[in-house]
């Protein structure tokens, strides 16, 4: 700030007469306008500013004086403005911007021929008429009208004035141009409130047809999109099958090497991200998926379950953990019962086989004239009986595994013992 004051004072000493003419004030104490400074001085001052501030600086000069504005803008603003995110500006300043400021900024960078990505972060006081310089653009690829930054909920405390009446005609002029490059549009959440709009429904149909005619396929499996009866923009006015960050298109069935869905949609920021651009997790309690930068998660110490901070704060996760603990205890109880029954069945079958062999020996001792063929037949018959008993035991154990009560298990154990005793 001190350097800028020195520049103004030096310019005031040299060009006082010119300042008085421009301001209409002949007094020597009259101030000076920034537009009075030479282009070289303005360029030197802009070099000390970051890129977004330099852009606003050029826009402010354009609003002050229209003479030689193109020359001054070319000297202050560089030609590398392919992405314009108002989130790079301090929020206190961005919330004060109006449509006239947005229009001046887009004109300064020749947005219709250069800009590929536009994000109106924190521009909550615009109606959308300031986007007029983008009309008919074939370069623009992404337009974010959500008015919030990354990993922020699009639901604002107060209703923003951004209007479909101003924005949709501009978007229509973009998608109807041959060679349109538009791949993703993030709409304001306020447009989904208050019922359906016929104007937006008509635009949604045209936008879906534009992407359908482009013949877009999944970046991983090359499947044609969208699959089946699905559409690019559905009833939730959120674009599907598109990663917000890399703008690649993915289907809903592709998974990565870890078995995770390649493309996920965050329940908080209402944006879709692929696993290469943003990691996400699903809460086992509320069954919603969130970006890891949108929500804090807590992993269960007893299993692989994950809980979001909201469910933990509301107490829902505690209830779920109690249910899991009870289920785990019940599963352990059933396993122990099944092991015990299995052991009883094995011991019982072994006893049956031993009794059968003892009986066979008695038969052999009593009738010495029994032939080898008869003995083999007796062995085979007893083996079949043992096999039948073993299969019945397996069926009983399987039923025990599917049972849900201790009493039922005990009853079946008793019936098994009675049946085996009868068979003996």
Secondary structure, DSSP 4 states (H G I P E B T S, - for coil): -HHHHHHHHHHHHHSHHHHHHHHT--STT----GGGS-HHHHHHHHTTS-HHHHHHHHHHHHHH--TTHHHHHHHHS-S--SEEEGGGS-HHHHTT--HHHHHHHHHHTTHHHH--EEE-TT-TT--SGGGGGGTT-SS--EEE-S-S-TT--S--SS-----HHHHHHHHHHHHTSTT----EEE--GGGGSSS--HHHHHHHHHHHHHHHHHT-B-TTT--BSS-TT--SB-TT--B-SB-TTT--B--SS-B-TTS-BSEEE-TTT--EEETTT--EEE-TTT--EEETTTS-EEE-SSSS-EEEHHHHHHTHHHHHHHHHHHHHHHHHHHHHHHHHHHHHHHHHHHHHHHHHHHHHHHHHHH-TT--HHHHHHHHHHHHHHHHHHHHHHHHHHHHHHH---HHHHHHHHHHHHHHHHHH-
